[in-house]
């Protein structure tokens, strides 16, 4: 039997959270063991934020719907629907949604996201 050269993700890993944010990892360490890349669909509710972090991976974000705020090395940047950003590894960043509506987006990390390499600061 010939091995398939593709894989379809029908059941992403839903990361448990305590801040109302939906995280569905389609490919990555938690979903299929891939350490090279992670691809996640996320929905951040209004008022959501994370502590500052300095990840050891590049992170790409594409905004599907809504707005998301980034504080990158002290600079405030707001992305809106249809916009995207690449943040290089070893860059201090904070992600948040201080707006009135949820923000839906895709996040891609190279190499794959891990709690050990995100380097979150204590809140």
CNS distance restraints for C-alpha pairs under 8 A (distance, minus, plus):
assign (resid   9 and name CA) (resid  26 and name CA) 6.11 0.50 0.50
assign (resid   9 and name CA) (resid  27 and name CA) 7.62 0.50 0.50
assign (resid  11 and name CA) (resid  26 and name CA) 7.55 0.50 0.50
assign (resid  12 and name CA) (resid  24 and name CA) 5.55 0.50 0.50
assign (resid  12 and name CA) (resid  25 and name CA) 5.29 0.50 0.50
assign (resid  12 and name CA) (resid  26 and name CA) 4.52 0.50 0.50
assign (resid  12 and name CA) (resid  27 and name CA) 7.48 0.50 0.50
assign (resid  12 and name CA) (resid  31 and name CA) 6.20 0.50 0.50
assign (resid  13 and name CA) (resid  24 and name CA) 5.54 0.50 0.50
assign (resid  13 and name CA) (resid  25 and name CA) 5.10 0.50 0.50
assign (resid  13 and name CA) (resid  26 and name CA) 6.59 0.50 0.50
assign (resid  13 and name CA) (resid  30 and name CA) 6.54 0.50 0.50
assign (resid  13 and name CA) (resid  31 and name CA) 5.05 0.50 0.50
assign (resid  14 and name CA) (resid  22 and name CA) 7.49 0.50 0.50
assign (resid  14 and name CA) (resid  23 and name CA) 5.72 0.50 0.50
assign (resid  14 and name CA) (resid  24 and name CA) 4.55 0.50 0.50
assign (resid  14 and name CA) (resid  25 and name CA) 6.36 0.50 0.50
assign (resid  15 and name CA) (resid  22 and name CA) 7.53 0.50 0.50
assign (resid  15 and name CA) (resid  23 and name CA) 5.43 0.50 0.50
assign (resid  15 and name CA) (resid  24 and name CA) 6.37 0.50 0.50
assign (resid  15 and name CA) (resid  25 and name CA) 7.31 0.50 0.50
assign (resid  16 and name CA) (resid  23 and name CA) 7.78 0.50 0.50
assign (resid  17 and name CA) (resid  21 and name CA) 6.48 0.50 0.50
assign (resid  17 and name CA) (resid  22 and name CA) 7.48 0.50 0.50
assign (resid  19 and name CA) (resid  48 and name CA) 7.01 0.50 0.50
assign (resid  20 and name CA) (resid  44 and name CA) 7.32 0.50 0.50
assign (resid  20 and name CA) (resid  45 and name CA) 6.47 0.50 0.50
assign (resid  20 and name CA) (resid  48 and name CA) 7.75 0.50 0.50
assign (resid  21 and name CA) (resid  42 and name CA) 7.15 0.50 0.50
assign (resid  21 and name CA) (resid  43 and name CA) 5.76 0.50 0.50
assign (resid  21 and name CA) (resid  44 and name CA) 4.76 0.50 0.50
assign (resid  21 and name CA) (resid  45 and name CA) 6.05 0.50 0.50
assign (resid  21 and name CA) (resid  48 and name CA) 7.45 0.50 0.50
assign (resid  22 and name CA) (resid  41 and name CA) 7.93 0.50 0.50
assign (resid  22 and name CA) (resid  42 and name CA) 5.32 0.50 0.50
assign (resid  22 and name CA) (resid  43 and name CA) 5.02 0.50 0.50
assign (resid  22 and name CA) (resid  44 and name CA) 6.60 0.50 0.50
assign (resid  23 and name CA) (resid  40 and name CA) 6.57 0.50 0.50
assign (resid  23 and name CA) (resid  41 and name CA) 6.04 0.50 0.50
assign (resid  23 and name CA) (resid  42 and name CA) 4.68 0.50 0.50
assign (resid  23 and name CA) (resid  43 and name CA) 6.88 0.50 0.50
assign (resid  24 and name CA) (resid  40 and name CA) 5.38 0.50 0.50
assign (resid  24 and name CA) (resid  41 and name CA) 5.17 0.50 0.50
assign (resid  24 and name CA) (resid  42 and name CA) 6.29 0.50 0.50
assign (resid  25 and name CA) (resid  30 and name CA) 7.24 0.50 0.50
assign (resid  25 and name CA) (resid  31 and name CA) 6.15 0.50 0.50
assign (resid  25 and name CA) (resid  38 and name CA) 7.13 0.50 0.50
assign (resid  25 and name CA) (resid  39 and name CA) 5.95 0.50 0.50
assign (resid  25 and name CA) (resid  40 and name CA) 4.18 0.50 0.50
assign (resid  25 and name CA) (resid  41 and name CA) 6.47 0.50 0.50
assign (resid  26 and name CA) (resid  31 and name CA) 6.27 0.50 0.50
assign (resid  26 and name CA) (resid  38 and name CA) 7.43 0.50 0.50
assign (resid  26 and name CA) (resid  39 and name CA) 5.63 0.50 0.50
assign (resid  26 and name CA) (resid  40 and name CA) 5.58 0.50 0.50
assign (resid  26 and name CA) (resid  41 and name CA) 7.46 0.50 0.50
assign (resid  27 and name CA) (resid  31 and name CA) 5.61 0.50 0.50
assign (resid  27 and name CA) (resid  32 and name CA) 5.91 0.50 0.50
assign (resid  27 and name CA) (resid  33 and name CA) 7.88 0.50 0.50
assign (resid  27 and name CA) (resid  34 and name CA) 6.65 0.50 0.50
assign (resid  27 and name CA) (resid  37 and name CA) 7.16 0.50 0.50
assign (resid  27 and name CA) (resid  38 and name CA) 5.10 0.50 0.50
assign (resid  27 and name CA) (resid  39 and name CA) 5.21 0.50 0.50
assign (resid  27 and name CA) (resid  40 and name CA) 7.14 0.50 0.50
assign (resid  28 and name CA) (resid  32 and name CA) 5.76 0.50 0.50
assign (resid  28 and name CA) (resid  33 and name CA) 5.74 0.50 0.50
assign (resid  28 and name CA) (resid  34 and name CA) 4.55 0.50 0.50
assign (resid  28 and name CA) (resid  35 and name CA) 6.12 0.50 0.50
assign (resid  28 and name CA) (resid  36 and name CA) 7.55 0.50 0.50
assign (resid  28 and name CA) (resid  37 and name CA) 5.80 0.50 0.50
assign (resid  28 and name CA) (resid  38 and name CA) 4.00 0.50 0.50
assign (resid  28 and name CA) (resid  39 and name CA) 6.48 0.50 0.50
assign (resid  28 and name CA) (resid 112 and name CA) 5.71 0.50 0.50
assign (resid  28 and name CA) (resid 113 and name CA) 7.18 0.50 0.50
assign (resid  29 and name CA) (resid  33 and name CA) 4.04 0.50 0.50
assign (resid  29 and name CA) (resid  34 and name CA) 4.93 0.50 0.50
assign (resid  29 and name CA) (resid  35 and name CA) 5.52 0.50 0.50
assign (resid  29 and name CA) (resid  38 and name CA) 7.12 0.50 0.50
assign (resid  29 and name CA) (resid 112 and name CA) 6.58 0.50 0.50
assign (resid  29 and name CA) (resid 113 and name CA) 7.27 0.50 0.50
assign (resid  29 and name CA) (resid 114 and name CA) 7.24 0.50 0.50
assign (resid  34 and name CA) (resid  38 and name CA) 7.21 0.50 0.50
assign (resid  34 and name CA) (resid 112 and name CA) 7.04 0.50 0.50
assign (resid  35 and name CA) (resid 111 and name CA) 6.18 0.50 0.50
assign (resid  35 and name CA) (resid 112 and name CA) 4.99 0.50 0.50
assign (resid  35 and name CA) (resid 113 and name CA) 7.93 0.50 0.50
assign (resid  36 and name CA) (resid 110 and name CA) 6.17 0.50 0.50
assign (resid  36 and name CA) (resid 111 and name CA) 4.48 0.50 0.50
assign (resid  36 and name CA) (resid 112 and name CA) 5.23 0.50 0.50
assign (resid  37 and name CA) (resid 108 and name CA) 6.98 0.50 0.50
assign (resid  37 and name CA) (resid 109 and name CA) 5.60 0.50 0.50
assign (resid  37 and name CA) (resid 110 and name CA) 4.88 0.50 0.50
assign (resid  37 and name CA) (resid 111 and name CA) 4.84 0.50 0.50
assign (resid  37 and name CA) (resid 112 and name CA) 4.07 0.50 0.50
assign (resid  37 and name CA) (resid 113 and name CA) 7.47 0.50 0.50
assign (resid  38 and name CA) (resid 107 and name CA) 7.85 0.50 0.50
assign (resid  38 and name CA) (resid 108 and name CA) 5.47 0.50 0.50
assign (resid  38 and name CA) (resid 109 and name CA) 5.14 0.50 0.50
assign (resid  38 and name CA) (resid 110 and name CA) 6.89 0.50 0.50
assign (resid  38 and name CA) (resid 111 and name CA) 7.19 0.50 0.50
assign (resid  38 and name CA) (resid 112 and name CA) 4.43 0.50 0.50
assign (resid  38 and name CA) (resid 113 and name CA) 6.03 0.50 0.50
assign (resid  39 and name CA) (resid 106 and name CA) 7.09 0.50 0.50
assign (resid  39 and name CA) (resid 107 and name CA) 5.80 0.50 0.50
assign (resid  39 and name CA) (resid 108 and name CA) 4.55 0.50 0.50
assign (resid  39 and name CA) (resid 109 and name CA) 6.72 0.50 0.50
assign (resid  40 and name CA) (resid 106 and name CA) 5.66 0.50 0.50
assign (resid  40 and name CA) (resid 107 and name CA) 5.25 0.50 0.50
assign (resid  40 and name CA) (resid 108 and name CA) 6.51 0.50 0.50
assign (resid  41 and name CA) (resid 104 and name CA) 7.56 0.50 0.50
assign (resid  41 and name CA) (resid 105 and name CA) 6.01 0.50 0.50
assign (resid  41 and name CA) (resid 106 and name CA) 4.68 0.50 0.50
assign (resid  41 and name CA) (resid 107 and name CA) 6.57 0.50 0.50
assign (resid  42 and name CA) (resid 104 and name CA) 5.69 0.50 0.50
assign (resid  42 and name CA) (resid 105 and name CA) 5.36 0.50 0.50
assign (resid  42 and name CA) (resid 106 and name CA) 6.09 0.50 0.50
assign (resid  42 and name CA) (resid 107 and name CA) 7.47 0.50 0.50
assign (resid  43 and name CA) (resid 102 and name CA) 6.54 0.50 0.50
assign (resid  43 and name CA) (resid 103 and name CA) 5.50 0.50 0.50
assign (resid  43 and name CA) (resid 104 and name CA) 4.33 0.50 0.50
assign (resid  43 and name CA) (resid 105 and name CA) 6.43 0.50 0.50
assign (resid  44 and name CA) (resid  48 and name CA) 6.22 0.50 0.50
assign (resid  44 and name CA) (resid  96 and name CA) 7.98 0.50 0.50
assign (resid  44 and name CA) (resid  97 and name CA) 6.61 0.50 0.50
assign (resid  44 and name CA) (resid 102 and name CA) 5.56 0.50 0.50
assign (resid  44 and name CA) (resid 103 and name CA) 5.13 0.50 0.50
assign (resid  44 and name CA) (resid 104 and name CA) 6.46 0.50 0.50
assign (resid  45 and name CA) (resid  97 and name CA) 6.95 0.50 0.50
assign (resid  45 and name CA) (resid 101 and name CA) 6.87 0.50 0.50
assign (resid  45 and name CA) (resid 102 and name CA) 4.40 0.50 0.50
assign (resid  45 and name CA) (resid 103 and name CA) 6.51 0.50 0.50
assign (resid  46 and name CA) (resid  97 and name CA) 5.65 0.50 0.50
assign (resid  46 and name CA) (resid  98 and name CA) 6.03 0.50 0.50
assign (resid  46 and name CA) (resid  99 and name CA) 5.53 0.50 0.50
assign (resid  46 and name CA) (resid 100 and name CA) 5.31 0.50 0.50
assign (resid  46 and name CA) (resid 101 and name CA) 5.31 0.50 0.50
assign (resid  46 and name CA) (resid 102 and name CA) 5.20 0.50 0.50
assign (resid  46 and name CA) (resid 103 and name CA) 7.63 0.50 0.50
assign (resid  47 and name CA) (resid  96 and name CA) 7.43 0.50 0.50
assign (resid  47 and name CA) (resid  97 and name CA) 5.49 0.50 0.50
assign (resid  47 and name CA) (resid  98 and name CA) 4.67 0.50 0.50
assign (resid  47 and name CA) (resid  99 and name CA) 6.49 0.50 0.50
assign (resid  47 and name CA) (resid 100 and name CA) 7.51 0.50 0.50
assign (resid  48 and name CA) (resid  96 and name CA) 5.61 0.50 0.50
assign (resid  48 and name CA) (resid  97 and name CA) 5.21 0.50 0.50
assign (resid  48 and name CA) (resid  98 and name CA) 6.64 0.50 0.50
assign (resid  49 and name CA) (resid  94 and name CA) 7.71 0.50 0.50
assign (resid  49 and name CA) (resid  95 and name CA) 5.92 0.50 0.50
assign (resid  49 and name CA) (resid  96 and name CA) 3.97 0.50 0.50
assign (resid  49 and name CA) (resid  97 and name CA) 6.17 0.50 0.50
assign (resid  49 and name CA) (resid  98 and name CA) 7.62 0.50 0.50
assign (resid  50 and name CA) (resid  94 and name CA) 6.33 0.50 0.50
assign (resid  50 and name CA) (resid  95 and name CA) 5.77 0.50 0.50
assign (resid  50 and name CA) (resid  96 and name CA) 6.29 0.50 0.50
assign (resid  51 and name CA) (resid  94 and name CA) 6.13 0.50 0.50
assign (resid  51 and name CA) (resid  95 and name CA) 7.72 0.50 0.50
assign (resid  51 and name CA) (resid 120 and name CA) 6.31 0.50 0.50
assign (resid  51 and name CA) (resid 121 and name CA) 5.99 0.50 0.50
assign (resid  51 and name CA) (resid 122 and name CA) 6.89 0.50 0.50
assign (resid  51 and name CA) (resid 123 and name CA) 5.48 0.50 0.50
assign (resid  52 and name CA) (resid  92 and name CA) 6.70 0.50 0.50
assign (resid  52 and name CA) (resid  93 and name CA) 5.49 0.50 0.50
assign (resid  52 and name CA) (resid  94 and name CA) 4.42 0.50 0.50
assign (resid  52 and name CA) (resid  95 and name CA) 7.58 0.50 0.50
assign (resid  52 and name CA) (resid 120 and name CA) 5.94 0.50 0.50
assign (resid  52 and name CA) (resid 121 and name CA) 5.57 0.50 0.50
assign (resid  52 and name CA) (resid 123 and name CA) 7.94 0.50 0.50
assign (resid  53 and name CA) (resid  92 and name CA) 5.56 0.50 0.50
assign (resid  53 and name CA) (resid  93 and name CA) 5.51 0.50 0.50
assign (resid  53 and name CA) (resid  94 and name CA) 6.33 0.50 0.50
assign (resid  53 and name CA) (resid 118 and name CA) 6.34 0.50 0.50
assign (resid  53 and name CA) (resid 119 and name CA) 5.34 0.50 0.50
assign (resid  53 and name CA) (resid 120 and name CA) 4.09 0.50 0.50
assign (resid  53 and name CA) (resid 121 and name CA) 5.63 0.50 0.50
assign (resid  54 and name CA) (resid  89 and name CA) 7.30 0.50 0.50
assign (resid  54 and name CA) (resid  90 and name CA) 5.24 0.50 0.50
assign (resid  54 and name CA) (resid  91 and name CA) 5.26 0.50 0.50
assign (resid  54 and name CA) (resid  92 and name CA) 4.39 0.50 0.50
assign (resid  54 and name CA) (resid  93 and name CA) 6.29 0.50 0.50
assign (resid  54 and name CA) (resid 118 and name CA) 6.23 0.50 0.50
assign (resid  54 and name CA) (resid 119 and name CA) 5.36 0.50 0.50
assign (resid  54 and name CA) (resid 120 and name CA) 6.62 0.50 0.50
assign (resid  55 and name CA) (resid  89 and name CA) 5.62 0.50 0.50
assign (resid  55 and name CA) (resid  90 and name CA) 5.48 0.50 0.50
assign (resid  55 and name CA) (resid  91 and name CA) 6.79 0.50 0.50
assign (resid  55 and name CA) (resid  92 and name CA) 7.50 0.50 0.50
assign (resid  55 and name CA) (resid 117 and name CA) 5.76 0.50 0.50
assign (resid  55 and name CA) (resid 118 and name CA) 4.07 0.50 0.50
assign (resid  55 and name CA) (resid 119 and name CA) 5.53 0.50 0.50
assign (resid  55 and name CA) (resid 120 and name CA) 7.75 0.50 0.50
assign (resid  56 and name CA) (resid  89 and name CA) 4.96 0.50 0.50
assign (resid  56 and name CA) (resid  90 and name CA) 5.40 0.50 0.50
assign (resid  56 and name CA) (resid 117 and name CA) 5.33 0.50 0.50
assign (resid  56 and name CA) (resid 118 and name CA) 6.24 0.50 0.50
assign (resid  56 and name CA) (resid 119 and name CA) 7.59 0.50 0.50
assign (resid  57 and name CA) (resid  88 and name CA) 7.05 0.50 0.50
assign (resid  57 and name CA) (resid  89 and name CA) 4.44 0.50 0.50
assign (resid  57 and name CA) (resid  90 and name CA) 7.21 0.50 0.50
assign (resid  57 and name CA) (resid 109 and name CA) 6.21 0.50 0.50
assign (resid  57 and name CA) (resid 110 and name CA) 5.37 0.50 0.50
assign (resid  57 and name CA) (resid 111 and name CA) 5.58 0.50 0.50
assign (resid  57 and name CA) (resid 112 and name CA) 7.30 0.50 0.50
assign (resid  57 and name CA) (resid 113 and name CA) 7.21 0.50 0.50
assign (resid  57 and name CA) (resid 117 and name CA) 7.44 0.50 0.50
assign (resid  57 and name CA) (resid 118 and name CA) 7.69 0.50 0.50
assign (resid  58 and name CA) (resid  86 and name CA) 7.03 0.50 0.50
assign (resid  58 and name CA) (resid  87 and name CA) 5.77 0.50 0.50
assign (resid  58 and name CA) (resid  88 and name CA) 4.61 0.50 0.50
assign (resid  58 and name CA) (resid  89 and name CA) 4.46 0.50 0.50
assign (resid  58 and name CA) (resid 109 and name CA) 5.63 0.50 0.50
assign (resid  58 and name CA) (resid 110 and name CA) 5.21 0.50 0.50
assign (resid  58 and name CA) (resid 111 and name CA) 7.17 0.50 0.50
assign (resid  59 and name CA) (resid  86 and name CA) 5.73 0.50 0.50
assign (resid  59 and name CA) (resid  87 and name CA) 5.29 0.50 0.50
assign (resid  59 and name CA) (resid  88 and name CA) 6.65 0.50 0.50
assign (resid  59 and name CA) (resid  89 and name CA) 7.29 0.50 0.50
assign (resid  59 and name CA) (resid 107 and name CA) 6.78 0.50 0.50
assign (resid  59 and name CA) (resid 108 and name CA) 5.66 0.50 0.50
assign (resid  59 and name CA) (resid 109 and name CA) 4.51 0.50 0.50
assign (resid  59 and name CA) (resid 110 and name CA) 6.55 0.50 0.50
assign (resid  60 and name CA) (resid  84 and name CA) 7.19 0.50 0.50
assign (resid  60 and name CA) (resid  85 and name CA) 5.65 0.50 0.50
assign (resid  60 and name CA) (resid  86 and name CA) 4.40 0.50 0.50
assign (resid  60 and name CA) (resid  87 and name CA) 6.39 0.50 0.50
assign (resid  60 and name CA) (resid 107 and name CA) 5.63 0.50 0.50
assign (resid  60 and name CA) (resid 108 and name CA) 5.02 0.50 0.50
assign (resid  60 and name CA) (resid 109 and name CA) 6.37 0.50 0.50
assign (resid  61 and name CA) (resid  84 and name CA) 5.39 0.50 0.50
assign (resid  61 and name CA) (resid  85 and name CA) 5.40 0.50 0.50
assign (resid  61 and name CA) (resid  86 and name CA) 6.59 0.50 0.50
assign (resid  61 and name CA) (resid 105 and name CA) 6.80 0.50 0.50
assign (resid  61 and name CA) (resid 106 and name CA) 5.64 0.50 0.50
assign (resid  61 and name CA) (resid 107 and name CA) 4.60 0.50 0.50
assign (resid  61 and name CA) (resid 108 and name CA) 6.49 0.50 0.50
assign (resid  62 and name CA) (resid  82 and name CA) 6.90 0.50 0.50
assign (resid  62 and name CA) (resid  83 and name CA) 6.01 0.50 0.50
assign (resid  62 and name CA) (resid  84 and name CA) 4.28 0.50 0.50
assign (resid  62 and name CA) (resid  85 and name CA) 6.77 0.50 0.50
assign (resid  62 and name CA) (resid 105 and name CA) 5.52 0.50 0.50
assign (resid  62 and name CA) (resid 106 and name CA) 5.20 0.50 0.50
assign (resid  62 and name CA) (resid 107 and name CA) 6.65 0.50 0.50
assign (resid  63 and name CA) (resid  67 and name CA) 7.16 0.50 0.50
assign (resid  63 and name CA) (resid  68 and name CA) 7.68 0.50 0.50
assign (resid  63 and name CA) (resid  79 and name CA) 7.05 0.50 0.50
assign (resid  63 and name CA) (resid  80 and name CA) 6.21 0.50 0.50
assign (resid  63 and name CA) (resid  81 and name CA) 5.01 0.50 0.50
assign (resid  63 and name CA) (resid  82 and name CA) 5.55 0.50 0.50
assign (resid  63 and name CA) (resid  83 and name CA) 5.70 0.50 0.50
assign (resid  63 and name CA) (resid  84 and name CA) 6.19 0.50 0.50
assign (resid  63 and name CA) (resid 103 and name CA) 7.45 0.50 0.50
assign (resid  63 and name CA) (resid 104 and name CA) 6.27 0.50 0.50
assign (resid  63 and name CA) (resid 105 and name CA) 4.39 0.50 0.50
assign (resid  63 and name CA) (resid 106 and name CA) 6.60 0.50 0.50
assign (resid  64 and name CA) (resid  81 and name CA) 5.35 0.50 0.50
assign (resid  64 and name CA) (resid  82 and name CA) 5.99 0.50 0.50
assign (resid  64 and name CA) (resid 103 and name CA) 7.70 0.50 0.50
assign (resid  64 and name CA) (resid 104 and name CA) 5.38 0.50 0.50
assign (resid  64 and name CA) (resid 105 and name CA) 4.91 0.50 0.50
assign (resid  64 and name CA) (resid 106 and name CA) 7.26 0.50 0.50
assign (resid  65 and name CA) (resid  80 and name CA) 7.24 0.50 0.50
assign (resid  65 and name CA) (resid  81 and name CA) 4.78 0.50 0.50
assign (resid  65 and name CA) (resid  82 and name CA) 7.50 0.50 0.50
assign (resid  65 and name CA) (resid 102 and name CA) 7.96 0.50 0.50
assign (resid  65 and name CA) (resid 103 and name CA) 5.68 0.50 0.50
assign (resid  65 and name CA) (resid 104 and name CA) 5.03 0.50 0.50
assign (resid  65 and name CA) (resid 105 and name CA) 6.79 0.50 0.50
assign (resid  66 and name CA) (resid  80 and name CA) 5.86 0.50 0.50
assign (resid  66 and name CA) (resid  81 and name CA) 5.54 0.50 0.50
assign (resid  66 and name CA) (resid 101 and name CA) 6.64 0.50 0.50
assign (resid  66 and name CA) (resid 102 and name CA) 6.26 0.50 0.50
assign (resid  66 and name CA) (resid 103 and name CA) 4.45 0.50 0.50
assign (resid  66 and name CA) (resid 104 and name CA) 6.42 0.50 0.50
assign (resid  67 and name CA) (resid  78 and name CA) 6.69 0.50 0.50
assign (resid  67 and name CA) (resid  79 and name CA) 5.56 0.50 0.50
assign (resid  67 and name CA) (resid  80 and name CA) 4.46 0.50 0.50
assign (resid  67 and name CA) (resid  81 and name CA) 6.52 0.50 0.50
assign (resid  67 and name CA) (resid  97 and name CA) 6.99 0.50 0.50
assign (resid  67 and name CA) (resid  99 and name CA) 7.18 0.50 0.50
assign (resid  67 and name CA) (resid 102 and name CA) 7.82 0.50 0.50
assign (resid  67 and name CA) (resid 103 and name CA) 5.53 0.50 0.50
assign (resid  68 and name CA) (resid  78 and name CA) 5.71 0.50 0.50
assign (resid  68 and name CA) (resid  79 and name CA) 5.49 0.50 0.50
assign (resid  68 and name CA) (resid  80 and name CA) 6.77 0.50 0.50
assign (resid  68 and name CA) (resid  95 and name CA) 7.36 0.50 0.50
assign (resid  68 and name CA) (resid  96 and name CA) 6.11 0.50 0.50
assign (resid  68 and name CA) (resid  97 and name CA) 5.08 0.50 0.50
assign (resid  68 and name CA) (resid  98 and name CA) 7.77 0.50 0.50
assign (resid  68 and name CA) (resid  99 and name CA) 7.89 0.50 0.50
assign (resid  68 and name CA) (resid 103 and name CA) 6.31 0.50 0.50
assign (resid  69 and name CA) (resid  76 and name CA) 7.03 0.50 0.50
assign (resid  69 and name CA) (resid  77 and name CA) 5.82 0.50 0.50
assign (resid  69 and name CA) (resid  78 and name CA) 4.50 0.50 0.50
assign (resid  69 and name CA) (resid  79 and name CA) 6.54 0.50 0.50
assign (resid  69 and name CA) (resid  95 and name CA) 5.97 0.50 0.50
assign (resid  69 and name CA) (resid  96 and name CA) 5.18 0.50 0.50
assign (resid  69 and name CA) (resid  97 and name CA) 5.80 0.50 0.50
assign (resid  69 and name CA) (resid  98 and name CA) 7.26 0.50 0.50
assign (resid  70 and name CA) (resid  75 and name CA) 7.93 0.50 0.50
assign (resid  70 and name CA) (resid  76 and name CA) 5.79 0.50 0.50
assign (resid  70 and name CA) (resid  77 and name CA) 5.12 0.50 0.50
assign (resid  70 and name CA) (resid  78 and name CA) 6.22 0.50 0.50
assign (resid  70 and name CA) (resid  93 and name CA) 6.71 0.50 0.50
assign (resid  70 and name CA) (resid  94 and name CA) 5.65 0.50 0.50
assign (resid  70 and name CA) (resid  95 and name CA) 4.89 0.50 0.50
assign (resid  70 and name CA) (resid  96 and name CA) 6.50 0.50 0.50
assign (resid  71 and name CA) (resid  75 and name CA) 5.30 0.50 0.50
assign (resid  71 and name CA) (resid  76 and name CA) 4.49 0.50 0.50
assign (resid  71 and name CA) (resid  77 and name CA) 6.23 0.50 0.50
assign (resid  71 and name CA) (resid  93 and name CA) 5.43 0.50 0.50
assign (resid  71 and name CA) (resid  94 and name CA) 5.09 0.50 0.50
assign (resid  71 and name CA) (resid  95 and name CA) 6.75 0.50 0.50
assign (resid  72 and name CA) (resid  76 and name CA) 6.49 0.50 0.50
assign (resid  72 and name CA) (resid  77 and name CA) 7.49 0.50 0.50
assign (resid  72 and name CA) (resid  91 and name CA) 7.22 0.50 0.50
assign (resid  72 and name CA) (resid  92 and name CA) 6.02 0.50 0.50
assign (resid  72 and name CA) (resid  93 and name CA) 4.54 0.50 0.50
assign (resid  72 and name CA) (resid  94 and name CA) 6.72 0.50 0.50
assign (resid  73 and name CA) (resid  91 and name CA) 6.90 0.50 0.50
assign (resid  73 and name CA) (resid  92 and name CA) 5.37 0.50 0.50
assign (resid  73 and name CA) (resid  93 and name CA) 6.22 0.50 0.50
assign (resid  79 and name CA) (resid  83 and name CA) 5.94 0.50 0.50
assign (resid  79 and name CA) (resid  84 and name CA) 7.07 0.50 0.50
assign (resid  87 and name CA) (resid  91 and name CA) 7.06 0.50 0.50
assign (resid  97 and name CA) (resid 102 and name CA) 7.55 0.50 0.50
assign (resid  97 and name CA) (resid 103 and name CA) 7.01 0.50 0.50
assign (resid 108 and name CA) (resid 112 and name CA) 7.91 0.50 0.50
assign (resid 109 and name CA) (resid 113 and name CA) 5.72 0.50 0.50
assign (resid 113 and name CA) (resid 117 and name CA) 7.03 0.50 0.50
assign (resid 113 and name CA) (resid 118 and name CA) 6.98 0.50 0.50
assign (resid 114 and name CA) (resid 118 and name CA) 6.24 0.50 0.50
assign (resid 115 and name CA) (resid 119 and name CA) 7.39 0.50 0.50
